[in-house]
């Protein structure tokens, strides 16, 4: 029996088929295996939860960090952007490392690294030390996070169980984003033991230690029999190409799009093209490429990458515009803004659970329905901001509930639809690529919405609008982009295959 087919993924099926001849010992073993299967999912998602929560929680803490450490605006930006940049650059490599050296092993290594770097962030004495710790934290997250997708794909062999597992994962990741905003506001305002912002990082320590202690007993090891060694040239080309693409997208707008940012964007095209050609040649030779290009012959995977790019560009951009509107335009505290925005998170979690309970035959209909509802939510948000005057934060709750419902119905089955047909041997490579497209889409959306938002804001101010009204107009422009990106997502969903056998 190969590592790529974990015992735990098949035990519940054996339990369901147990007949009268099943002994008490067999029944007990089946129950323990089933319990271990779902307990392992909790451990995996604890690690993923921390990596997503840390994106949001730091945004809330930035003013406190600047005040306490005397950081400049540029240093504060690097504290936020450094994590996301390092994370995005290393995701493909992190996923492939799991294929080669074992997904549970790399999950544990990433977990230790993330916990250690969280400690370093919380104890950082200077802005420079915090920036370095955040870069290392992003690299650790890039090792940890793709293993969660891969482990779910190979551990839950039965399609119904896998659907449920992805539904739980979708709910947890949505909850992580909302928790980051709420918990960040609570911890900063509480100023526990006079530590100011530091608990937003130190809170990861007990979670990381508990997950590390439980993982060896709860998670079955798996690896790809085809992945023999790491493609170092591919690692270098992917890191360089993604760095040239993402750094100007993250930092270019704030710097006013100087010449270096445009030059980096232009250079990223030939570098990424070289990476694609290099990977294709290695794939043809079966020389253990970093990214198996044969994956793109799978229609669901190829279309799925475009879907993720479009959907996540609308997701991250809308969240950014909402934060600006609630905190800067409507003058709500981080905690108040988080509470208002949590209505989206609650709707997202409920919809994710509902999506996980629907049959596999309805998955495509659920995806299309989710995208349509999310499109409606973006339209309601933009229309509310444009027509309600004076705008209050509570006026957006209906839009948030509708949008969260659509996103929950869309995100959960989408991840399953993309990964369910991928061969187990390429699960790590596919997971790394999927995670990378999430980050590229997010950075692209934030860059586009940043241009639209601040151009509209400046125009409204020049026309004499008061600050709340000016921010409302800027938010409307961002909501229009979110609706357009969601409409593209909806159109692409009609090209997604109806169904296929998993693990081809």
Buried (B, 14 or more C-beta within 10 A) or exposed (E): EEBBBBBBBBBBBBBEEEEEEEEEEEEEBBEEBBEBBBBBBBBBBBBBBBBBBBBBBBBBBBEBBBEBBEBEEEBBBBBBBBBBBBBBBBBBBBBBBBBBBBBBBBBBBBBBBBBBBBBBBBEBEEBEBBBBBBBBBBBBBBBBBBBBBBBBBBBBBBBBBBBBBBBBBBBBBBBBBBBBBBBBBBBBEEEEEEBBBBBBBBBBBEBBEEBBEBBEEBBBBBBBEBBEEBBEBBBBBBBBBBBBBBBBBBBBBBEEBEEEBEEBBEBBEEBBEBBBEBBBEBBEEEEBBBBBBBBBEBEBBBBBBBBBBBBBBBBBBBBBBBBBBBBBBBEBBBBBBBBBBBBBBBBBBBBBBBBBEBEBEEBBEBBBBBBBBBBBBBBBBBBBBBEEEEBEBEBBBBBBBBBBBBBBBBBBBBBBBBBBBBBBBBBBBBBBBBBBBBBBBBBBBBBBBBBBBBEBBEBBBEEEBEBBBBBBBBBBBBBBBBBBBBBBBBEBBEEBEEBEEBBE
